[in-house]
Amino acid sequence: MSFIVNLAKTSLSLALIVAGSAAAAAECVPSPWGADDEIGAANRVSPERTVAAATLVKKGISHPLGIVIEPGMPAFPPRYTQLQVVQPNQQFSADLGVGWEASSNDDVLQMWLGTGPQLDGLGHMGEAGEFYNCNQGKDFSVITGLTKLDISGIPPMVGRGVMIDIAKQMGVDSLQAGQPITSDDIKVAMKAQGVTVGEGDVVLLHTGYTDATLKQNPALWGASIPGITNEASVFLAGLKPMAVGADTWGLGAVPPRPGDKIFYDHVVLLKQHGIYILETMNTGRLADEGVHEFMFVLGQARLKGAVQMIINPVAMW
């Protein structure tokens, strides 16, 4: 009898979970830019904001925000990167028939686009089968590529970038694996460092974790990261940025703070607000030189149907 009672309780619990998921899906958040919107916060790019961002370039310094991608580098399973260099039909000896002794290399890249420095598009993560602007995954997600919300339609992301140095505020070179970053942590760091966030800005959080851990302990780096809490993602979304990123591969803490949902920051930012996520950003130099404000420029590869893209944005100041 106890088995039957427990089975009934389990069935009821599962039913409630399913009902809760369905309710969450029913409560879609429509885009403020209209029912046909597919680019979300990229709508915040404007000539006025681009011109204002250009005024931040005082010294003519440019800095790559993408880290170097290496074959075999750790990534969220089962993602991987493999590179093969080839010399098609010649191996430096065959005559290519071009009238001179041409020598060349080509390369073949096999990788998941969600590896290394990356842009998460709005079709990347949803909840209960629903994605940004009330789009249902079953309607646009096919094996040959997304038919909506793919990254090819995102315009050049140009605007003001800000760096919030969380590690400095906490008095460390690097946060620890799994260490949560709350909205209060972000607010305190912003106030101490004189950082303000305006609508359409790109917000980058510096934890120091990749600089301190990727080479020294790649297994740990790939398994656990410091990051924002669920409520911190809500706070950041309320600032109406164009994108939010960090120098970690997931933005949110892994494992999450007790009571939080793992990767739910992606749902808050991508699905609910259309705010892009930038991962594994190269923020070390910004932190070392105290650069909290800069011009941000990103023109991602426009691969039709792609969910994500490896990127190398540029910070200029």
C-alpha positions as CSV (number, residue, x, y, z in Angstrom):
1,M,0.0,0.0,0.0
2,S,2.8,2.4,0.9
3,F,4.3,1.8,-2.6
4,I,1.0,2.8,-4.2
5,V,0.7,5.9,-2.0
6,N,4.2,6.9,-2.9
7,L,3.6,6.3,-6.6
8,A,0.5,8.4,-6.4
9,K,2.4,11.2,-4.7
10,T,5.1,11.0,-7.4
11,S,2.6,11.1,-10.2
12,L,0.9,14.1,-8.6
13,S,4.3,15.9,-8.3
14,L,5.1,15.2,-11.9
15,A,1.7,16.5,-13.0
16,L,2.3,19.7,-11.0
17,I,5.7,20.1,-12.6
18,V,4.3,19.6,-16.1
19,A,1.4,22.0,-15.3
20,G,3.9,24.6,-13.9
21,S,6.0,24.3,-17.1
22,A,2.9,24.7,-19.3
23,A,1.9,27.8,-17.3
24,A,5.4,29.2,-17.6
25,A,5.2,28.7,-21.4
26,A,1.8,30.3,-21.5
27,E,3.1,33.4,-19.8
28,C,5.2,34.5,-22.8
29,V,6.9,37.9,-22.8
30,P,6.2,39.7,-26.1
31,S,8.9,41.9,-27.5
32,P,8.6,45.7,-27.0
33,W,9.7,46.0,-30.6
34,G,6.7,44.1,-32.0
35,A,5.4,40.6,-32.8
36,D,7.8,40.2,-35.8
37,D,11.0,41.2,-33.8
38,E,13.8,38.7,-34.0
39,I,16.8,40.8,-32.9
40,G,15.8,41.9,-29.4
41,A,18.1,44.3,-27.6
42,A,20.1,44.8,-30.8
43,N,17.3,47.2,-31.6
44,R,19.0,49.5,-29.1
45,V,21.8,50.1,-31.6
46,S,21.3,53.6,-33.0
47,P,23.3,56.3,-34.8
48,E,23.2,58.5,-31.8
49,R,24.6,55.8,-29.4
50,T,27.2,54.8,-32.0
51,V,28.4,58.4,-32.3
52,A,28.4,58.8,-28.5
53,A,30.4,55.6,-28.1
54,A,33.0,56.8,-30.6
55,T,33.8,59.8,-28.3
56,L,35.1,57.3,-25.8
57,V,38.1,56.6,-28.0
58,K,40.7,59.0,-26.5
59,K,44.0,57.1,-26.8
60,G,43.4,55.1,-30.0
61,I,43.9,51.8,-28.1
62,S,42.2,48.6,-29.3
63,H,41.9,45.4,-27.4
64,P,40.6,41.9,-28.5
65,L,37.8,40.7,-26.2
66,G,38.0,37.2,-27.6
67,I,40.5,34.8,-26.0
68,V,42.6,32.6,-28.2
69,I,40.8,29.5,-29.3
70,E,42.9,26.3,-29.2
71,P,42.0,22.8,-30.5
72,G,41.3,20.6,-27.5
73,M,40.5,23.5,-25.1
74,P,37.9,22.5,-22.5
75,A,34.3,23.3,-23.3
76,F,30.8,22.4,-21.9
77,P,30.3,18.8,-22.9
78,P,30.0,17.5,-25.6
79,R,31.4,20.6,-27.3
80,Y,34.8,20.4,-28.8
81,T,37.2,22.1,-31.3
82,Q,39.3,20.4,-33.9
83,L,41.5,22.0,-36.6
84,Q,43.1,20.4,-39.6
85,V,45.5,22.2,-42.0
86,V,45.7,20.8,-45.5
87,Q,47.3,21.5,-48.9
88,P,44.7,20.3,-51.4
89,N,46.0,18.5,-54.4
90,Q,49.6,19.7,-54.0
91,Q,51.4,19.1,-50.6
92,F,53.7,21.9,-51.7
93,S,54.9,20.0,-54.8
94,A,52.0,19.5,-57.3
95,D,51.6,22.0,-60.1
96,L,48.4,23.9,-59.5
97,G,48.3,25.1,-63.1
98,V,48.3,28.8,-62.2
99,G,51.5,29.7,-64.2
100,W,53.8,30.0,-61.2
101,E,55.1,27.8,-58.3
102,A,52.2,28.5,-56.0
103,S,52.2,27.1,-52.4
104,S,49.2,27.3,-50.1
105,N,47.6,26.1,-47.0
106,D,43.9,25.6,-46.3
107,D,42.1,24.6,-43.1
108,V,39.2,22.6,-42.0
109,L,37.5,23.5,-38.7
110,Q,35.2,21.2,-36.8
111,M,33.8,22.7,-33.7
112,W,30.7,23.6,-31.8
113,L,29.9,27.3,-32.2
114,G,29.2,27.6,-28.5
115,T,32.9,27.1,-27.7
116,G,35.4,29.7,-26.4
117,P,34.5,33.4,-26.9
118,Q,31.0,33.3,-28.1
119,L,27.8,35.2,-28.7
120,D,24.6,33.5,-27.6
121,G,21.8,34.3,-29.9
122,L,18.1,34.6,-29.0
123,G,17.4,31.1,-30.3
124,H,19.8,29.5,-27.9
125,M,17.9,28.9,-24.7
126,G,14.2,29.1,-23.8
127,E,11.9,27.5,-21.3
128,A,9.2,24.8,-21.7
129,G,9.8,24.9,-25.5
130,E,9.3,28.6,-25.7
131,F,11.9,31.2,-26.8
132,Y,12.2,34.9,-27.2
133,N,9.1,36.9,-28.3
134,C,6.8,33.9,-27.7
135,N,8.3,31.8,-30.4
136,Q,7.9,28.0,-30.0
137,G,11.0,25.9,-30.6
138,K,9.1,23.3,-32.6
139,D,8.2,26.0,-35.1
140,F,11.7,27.3,-36.0
141,S,14.3,24.8,-34.8
142,V,15.4,22.3,-37.4
143,I,18.6,20.3,-37.9
144,T,19.6,22.4,-40.9
145,G,19.5,25.6,-38.9
146,L,17.1,27.9,-37.1
147,T,14.4,29.5,-39.3
148,K,13.9,32.3,-36.9
149,L,16.1,34.0,-34.2
150,D,19.3,32.9,-35.8
151,I,22.4,35.1,-35.6
152,S,22.6,36.1,-39.2
153,G,20.0,38.8,-38.7
154,I,21.8,40.5,-35.9
155,P,23.1,44.0,-37.0
156,P,26.7,45.1,-36.1
157,M,26.7,45.6,-32.3
158,V,28.3,49.0,-31.8
159,G,27.9,51.0,-28.6
160,R,29.2,51.9,-25.2
161,G,30.9,49.1,-23.3
162,V,31.4,49.0,-19.5
163,M,33.6,46.7,-17.4
164,I,32.6,46.0,-13.8
165,D,35.6,44.5,-11.9
166,I,34.0,42.1,-9.5
167,A,37.3,40.5,-8.5
168,K,38.7,43.9,-7.4
169,Q,35.7,44.7,-5.4
170,M,36.0,41.4,-3.6
171,G,39.7,42.0,-3.0
172,V,41.0,39.0,-5.0
173,D,42.7,38.3,-8.3
174,S,40.1,35.7,-9.1
175,L,36.8,34.5,-7.8
176,Q,36.5,30.9,-6.8
177,A,34.7,28.1,-8.7
178,G,31.0,28.3,-8.1
179,Q,31.2,31.6,-6.3
180,P,27.9,33.6,-6.7
181,I,27.8,37.2,-7.8
182,T,24.6,38.9,-6.5
183,S,23.0,42.1,-7.6
184,D,24.3,43.7,-4.4
185,D,27.8,42.7,-5.4
186,I,27.4,44.3,-8.8
187,K,25.8,47.5,-7.3
188,V,28.6,47.9,-4.8
189,A,31.3,47.4,-7.4
190,M,29.6,49.9,-9.8
191,K,29.4,52.5,-7.1
192,A,33.0,52.0,-6.0
193,Q,34.3,52.0,-9.5
194,G,32.2,54.9,-10.8
195,V,30.4,52.7,-13.4
196,T,27.0,53.6,-14.7
197,V,25.0,51.5,-17.2
198,G,22.9,53.1,-19.8
199,E,20.3,51.7,-22.1
200,G,21.9,49.9,-25.0
201,D,25.3,49.4,-23.3
202,V,27.3,46.2,-23.3
203,V,28.1,45.1,-19.7
204,L,31.1,42.9,-19.0
205,L,31.9,41.4,-15.6
206,H,35.5,40.6,-14.8
207,T,36.0,37.7,-12.3
208,G,39.6,36.9,-13.1
209,Y,38.7,33.3,-13.3
210,T,39.8,32.4,-16.8
211,D,43.1,34.2,-16.5
212,A,43.8,32.3,-13.2
213,T,42.4,28.9,-14.1
214,L,42.1,28.0,-17.8
215,K,45.8,27.2,-18.3
216,Q,46.6,26.2,-14.7
217,N,43.6,23.9,-14.1
218,P,41.7,23.3,-17.4
219,A,39.6,20.5,-15.8
220,L,38.3,22.8,-13.1
221,W,37.8,25.7,-15.5
222,G,35.6,23.5,-17.6
223,A,33.6,22.0,-14.7
224,S,32.8,25.0,-12.5
225,I,32.7,28.8,-12.7
226,P,31.8,31.8,-10.6
227,G,28.9,33.7,-12.0
228,I,25.8,35.7,-11.4
229,T,22.8,34.6,-9.5
230,N,19.3,34.3,-10.9
231,E,18.3,37.6,-9.2
232,A,21.4,39.3,-10.4
233,S,20.3,38.5,-14.0
234,V,17.0,40.2,-13.3
235,F,18.8,43.3,-12.0
236,L,21.0,43.4,-15.0
237,A,18.1,43.0,-17.4
238,G,16.4,45.9,-15.7
239,L,19.3,48.2,-16.8
240,K,18.2,47.5,-20.5
241,P,21.7,46.7,-21.9
242,M,22.2,45.4,-25.4
243,A,24.4,42.5,-24.1
244,V,25.8,41.1,-20.8
245,G,29.0,39.1,-20.6
246,A,31.8,37.8,-18.5
247,D,35.2,36.2,-18.6
248,T,33.7,32.8,-17.9
249,W,32.1,30.2,-20.2
250,G,28.6,30.4,-18.8
251,L,27.8,33.8,-17.1
252,G,25.8,32.2,-14.3
253,A,27.5,30.4,-11.4
254,V,28.1,26.7,-11.9
255,P,27.1,25.0,-9.7
256,P,24.3,27.6,-8.9
257,R,23.7,29.1,-5.6
258,P,21.3,27.0,-3.5
259,G,17.8,27.8,-4.5
260,D,18.8,29.0,-8.0
261,K,18.2,27.3,-11.3
262,I,21.3,26.5,-13.3
263,F,21.7,28.5,-16.5
264,Y,18.4,30.4,-15.7
265,D,20.2,33.7,-16.3
266,H,20.0,32.7,-19.9
267,V,16.2,32.4,-19.8
268,V,16.0,35.8,-18.0
269,L,18.3,37.6,-20.5
270,L,17.7,35.8,-23.8
271,K,14.1,34.6,-23.6
272,Q,12.4,37.2,-21.4
273,H,14.3,40.3,-22.5
274,G,16.1,39.7,-25.8
275,I,19.5,40.6,-24.2
276,Y,22.5,38.9,-25.8
277,I,25.0,36.9,-23.7
278,L,28.8,37.2,-24.3
279,E,30.9,34.4,-22.9
280,T,34.6,33.8,-22.2
281,M,35.5,37.5,-22.8
282,N,39.1,38.6,-22.5
283,T,38.6,41.3,-19.8
284,G,42.0,41.0,-18.0
285,R,43.7,44.0,-19.7
286,L,40.6,46.2,-19.0
287,A,40.9,45.2,-15.3
288,D,44.6,45.7,-15.2
289,E,44.5,49.1,-16.7
290,G,41.3,50.2,-14.9
291,V,39.4,50.7,-18.2
292,H,35.7,50.8,-17.2
293,E,34.3,52.5,-20.3
294,F,35.1,51.9,-23.9
295,M,33.7,51.7,-27.4
296,F,32.4,48.2,-28.1
297,V,32.3,46.8,-31.7
298,L,31.2,43.4,-32.8
299,G,30.4,42.1,-36.3
300,Q,29.8,38.4,-35.9
301,A,30.0,35.9,-38.8
302,R,26.6,35.8,-40.4
303,L,26.1,32.1,-40.7
304,K,22.5,31.5,-41.7
305,G,20.6,29.4,-39.2
306,A,23.3,29.4,-36.6
307,V,22.3,29.6,-32.9
308,Q,25.6,30.9,-31.6
309,M,28.9,32.2,-33.0
310,I,32.5,32.3,-31.9
311,I,33.5,36.0,-31.8
312,N,36.3,38.5,-31.2
313,P,34.7,41.8,-30.3
314,V,37.0,44.8,-30.0
315,A,37.2,47.3,-27.1
316,M,38.5,50.7,-28.0
317,W,39.5,53.6,-25.8
